[in-house]
């Protein structure tokens, strides 16, 4: 179906893929959304130190975050804000630039509460069937062109990888260093410019994997164990690493079905310690499982906004993608 909405959602990922490939030399229903990574485990392959050195030279181009160039969208009222004393340590944000206003508001809210974040541990689905392994990592950097009003005056900047945390993830999961998969991975590249804008010194530790149902529970358990080794979940308010779940929710439905699915997802997000992750209808099921298992009992949920593509642009009423923007705090 050739609609303006569908073209807008896919365009950012396609442009990123073409640009990033020019920078890299490659050596090498349930609720179905985009194609995701294969479910077979793959050997890590080449010599560890050589792999990391080669991966560190990779550069992934991000879209320019300029309000004058992005699609104008309908204003959506924010339904809540973080309390003054809240310390957010994890959150969920969309990776579709159609929701650019909400993404920016989410990062702005986080920046008001947390000045100390050194690394964003980004958990993203691997889109377009490009990831060659069960889990994929990179030691490359994201190239961020100046956003409107940036202090850098429009100059290109880098968001680098946190090597220590990335290596922990790689070792714990026997993950492949898979730079080619990150070249067009909008689950990470969409968020990097906002990280640079609001947390200019912060780094990324990115992990991509199959996010679609059905959930592979042993894989999800491995993910929980690996991530818990990189975060201080006992006292998250003292940790400078922020857990960032990159996820969109209901896909390809009409307004009524989208609303029903979002009501299910909301039940889980508002009370993940007591509701099942199965309720969350999204493209990042392993991360929902992880939140269910790892969030502290006293974690508080703040849903800043829940909206969808039809509310934002009034296109494609039978092909709606929905979004939740929320924080988990103490």
C-alpha positions in Angstrom: 0.0 0.0 0.0 1.6 3.2 -1.2 0.6 5.8 1.3 2.3 8.9 2.5 2.4 7.5 6.1 4.1 4.3 5.1 6.7 6.1 3.0 7.5 8.5 5.8 8.1 5.7 8.4 10.3 3.7 6.1 12.2 6.6 4.5 14.5 7.4 7.5 15.8 3.8 7.7 16.3 3.6 3.9 18.3 6.9 3.8 20.4 5.9 6.7 21.2 2.6 5.1 22.5 4.1 1.9 24.5 6.8 3.6 26.1 4.5 6.2 27.1 1.9 3.7 29.2 4.5 2.0 31.1 4.9 5.2 31.7 1.3 6.0 33.7 -1.4 4.2 32.0 -4.6 4.8 34.1 -7.8 5.0 32.0 -10.0 4.8 1.0 -13.7 13.3 1.7 -13.4 16.1 2.0 -9.6 15.7 4.5 -9.5 12.8 6.1 -6.1 12.0 9.3 -5.6 10.2 11.7 -8.6 9.5 14.1 -9.2 12.3 17.2 -11.2 13.1 17.5 -15.0 12.5 16.9 -17.2 15.5 19.9 -19.5 15.0 22.9 -18.9 17.2 26.2 -18.1 15.3 29.8 -18.5 16.3 31.6 -15.3 17.2 34.2 -16.0 14.6 37.4 -14.1 14.1 40.1 -13.1 16.6 38.6 -11.0 19.4 41.1 -8.1 19.5 41.2 -7.8 15.7 37.5 -7.7 15.4 37.1 -4.9 18.0 39.8 -2.9 16.3 38.1 -3.2 12.9 34.7 -2.5 14.4 35.9 0.6 16.1 36.5 2.2 12.7 32.8 1.8 11.7 30.6 4.9 11.3 26.8 4.9 11.2 25.1 7.9 9.7 22.0 9.3 11.6 19.2 11.5 10.3 19.4 15.2 10.9 17.1 16.1 13.7 15.8 19.5 12.4 12.2 20.4 13.1 12.1 22.4 9.9 12.9 19.2 7.9 10.7 16.7 9.7 7.1 16.1 9.1 4.8 18.4 11.1 2.6 16.3 13.3 -0.5 16.9 15.4 0.2 18.2 18.9 -0.4 15.4 21.5 -0.8 16.4 25.1 1.6 14.8 27.5 -0.3 12.8 30.1 2.2 12.8 32.9 5.6 14.1 34.1 8.3 12.8 36.3 7.9 13.8 39.9 10.5 16.2 41.2 12.3 13.6 43.3 12.1 10.7 40.9 15.3 9.1 39.6 14.6 7.5 36.3 17.0 4.6 35.6 15.2 2.9 32.6 12.7 3.8 30.0 11.0 3.0 26.7 11.1 5.3 23.6 10.0 4.9 20.0 12.5 4.5 17.1 10.1 6.0 14.5 11.0 9.6 13.5 7.3 10.2 12.8 7.1 10.6 16.6 10.1 13.0 16.7 8.3 15.5 18.9 7.6 12.9 21.5 11.1 11.5 21.3 12.5 14.9 21.9 10.2 15.5 24.8 11.2 12.2 26.4 14.9 13.0 26.3 14.2 16.6 27.5 12.3 15.2 30.5 15.1 12.7 31.3 17.8 15.5 31.0 15.9 17.6 33.6 16.1 14.7 36.1 19.4 13.1 35.3 22.7 15.0 34.6 24.9 12.1 35.4 24.2 9.5 32.7 27.4 8.3 31.2 26.1 5.5 29.0 22.8 4.5 27.4 22.5 0.7 27.2 20.3 0.5 24.2 18.2 -2.7 23.6 16.8 -2.7 20.1 15.1 -5.2 17.8 17.2 -6.0 14.7 15.2 -4.9 11.7 15.2 -6.0 8.0 16.7 -9.4 8.6 20.3 -7.9 8.4 21.6 -9.2 11.7 23.7 -12.4 11.1 23.7 -13.7 14.7 21.5 -14.3 17.7 22.8 -11.2 19.4 24.8 -8.4 17.6 27.1 -5.7 18.9 29.3 -3.0 17.5 32.2 -1.0 18.7 31.6 1.7 16.0 30.3 5.3 16.4 27.2 7.1 15.3 27.7 10.2 13.1 25.3 12.9 14.2 24.8 15.9 12.0 24.1 19.2 13.8 20.4 19.6 14.9 18.7 23.0 14.7 20.1 25.3 17.3 22.9 23.0 18.4 25.9 24.6 20.0 28.1 22.9 17.5 26.6 25.0 14.7 25.6 22.1 12.6 29.0 20.3 12.6 29.1 16.6 12.6 29.8 14.9 15.9 30.2 11.3 17.1 28.4 9.3 19.7 30.9 6.6 20.7 30.5 3.1 22.0 31.2 2.4 25.7 33.8 -0.3 25.0 33.7 -1.7 28.5 30.0 -2.4 28.7 29.8 -3.4 25.0 32.5 -6.0 25.7 30.7 -7.3 28.7 27.6 -7.8 26.6 29.6 -9.5 23.8 31.3 -11.9 26.2 28.2 -12.7 28.2 26.1 -13.4 25.1 28.8 -14.7 22.8 27.5 -12.0 20.5 28.7 -11.4 17.0 30.4 -8.1 16.2 28.1 -7.3 13.3 28.7 -3.8 12.0 26.8 -4.3 8.8 23.6 -4.9 10.7 24.0 -1.5 12.5 24.5 0.5 9.3 20.7 0.7 8.7 19.5 -0.1 12.2 17.1 2.8 13.0 16.4 1.2 16.4 19.6 2.8 17.5 20.5 5.5 14.9 17.1 7.3 15.4 18.0 7.8 19.1 21.7 8.8 18.8 21.1 12.4 17.8 18.9 13.0 20.9 21.5 11.4 23.1 24.1 13.8 21.7 21.7 16.8 22.0 20.7 16.2 25.6 23.7 14.2 26.9 26.6 15.4 24.8 29.3 13.4 26.7 27.3 10.1 26.9 28.2 6.9 25.1 26.1 4.1 23.8 26.3 0.3 24.4 24.0 -1.1 21.8 22.6 -4.6 21.5 20.3 -5.8 18.8 18.4 -9.1 18.5 15.2 -10.7 17.2 12.4 -8.7 18.8 9.4 -10.3 17.3 7.2 -13.0 18.9 7.2 -15.8 19.6 9.6 -15.2 22.4 12.6 -17.5 22.7 12.7 -17.8 26.5 16.2 -19.2 26.8 17.5 -16.3 24.7 15.5 -13.8 26.8 17.0 -15.3 30.0 20.5 -14.9 28.6 19.6 -11.3 27.8 18.5 -10.7 31.4 21.7 -12.2 32.8 23.9 -10.1 30.5 22.1 -6.8 31.1 22.0 -7.3 34.9 25.8 -7.7 34.8 26.1 -4.2 33.4 23.6 -2.3 35.7 23.3 -1.8 39.4 19.7 -2.8 39.7 20.0 -3.0 43.5 20.6 0.8 43.7 19.9 2.1 40.2 19.7 5.7 41.5 23.5 5.4 42.0 24.2 4.0 38.5 25.3 6.3 35.6 24.2 3.7 33.1 20.7 4.1 31.8 18.7 1.2 30.3 17.0 2.5 27.1 14.5 0.1 25.5 13.9 1.0 21.8 10.5 -0.2 20.9 7.3 0.5 19.0 4.0 -1.2 20.0 1.0 -2.2 18.0 1.5 -2.5 14.2 -0.7 -2.7 11.1 -4.1 -2.3 12.6 -7.1 0.0 12.6 -7.9 2.6 15.4 -10.2 0.2 17.4 -7.7 -2.7 17.4 -4.8 -0.4 18.1 -6.6 1.0 21.1 -7.4 -2.5 22.4 -3.8 -3.6 22.1 -2.5 -0.4 23.7 -4.8 -1.0 26.7 -3.2 -4.4 27.1 0.3 -3.0 26.8 -0.5 -0.2 29.3 -1.6 -2.8 31.9 1.9 -4.3 31.8 3.8 -1.0 31.6 2.0 0.5 34.6 2.6 -2.5 36.8 5.4 -4.7 35.3 6.2 -6.3 38.6 2.7 -7.8 38.9 1.5 -8.1 35.3 2.9 -10.4 32.6 5.2 -9.2 29.9 2.9 -11.2 27.5 0.4 -8.3 27.6 2.9 -5.9 25.8 2.1 -6.0 22.1 5.4 -4.6 20.6 8.4 -5.3 18.4 10.8 -5.8 21.3 9.4 -8.7 23.3 12.7 -9.8 24.9 13.0 -6.3 26.5 9.5 -6.6 27.9 10.4 -9.9 29.4 13.6 -8.3 30.8 11.6 -5.5 32.4 9.2 -8.0 34.0 12.1 -10.0 35.5 14.6 -7.3 36.4 12.8 -4.1 37.5 13.0 -3.5 41.3 9.8 -4.1 43.2 9.5 -0.5 44.2 10.1 0.9 40.7 7.5 3.5 39.6 6.2 3.9 36.1 5.6 7.3 34.5 3.9 7.2 31.0 4.6 10.5 29.4 2.7 9.8 26.3 0.9 7.1 24.4 0.0 7.9 20.8 0.0 6.4 17.3 0.9 7.2 13.7 -2.7 7.9 12.8 -3.1 10.5 15.6 0.1 12.1 14.5 -0.3 12.4 10.8 -3.9 11.3 10.0 -2.7 8.9 7.3 -3.2 5.1 6.8 -6.0 4.4 9.3 -5.6 0.6 8.6 -1.9 0.5 9.1 -1.3 2.2 12.4 1.9 2.0 14.6 1.5 2.9 18.2 4.0 4.4 20.7 4.6 4.5 24.4 7.1 6.9 26.0 7.7 6.0 29.6 10.2 5.9 32.5 10.9 3.5 35.3 12.1 5.4 38.4 12.8 5.3 42.1 
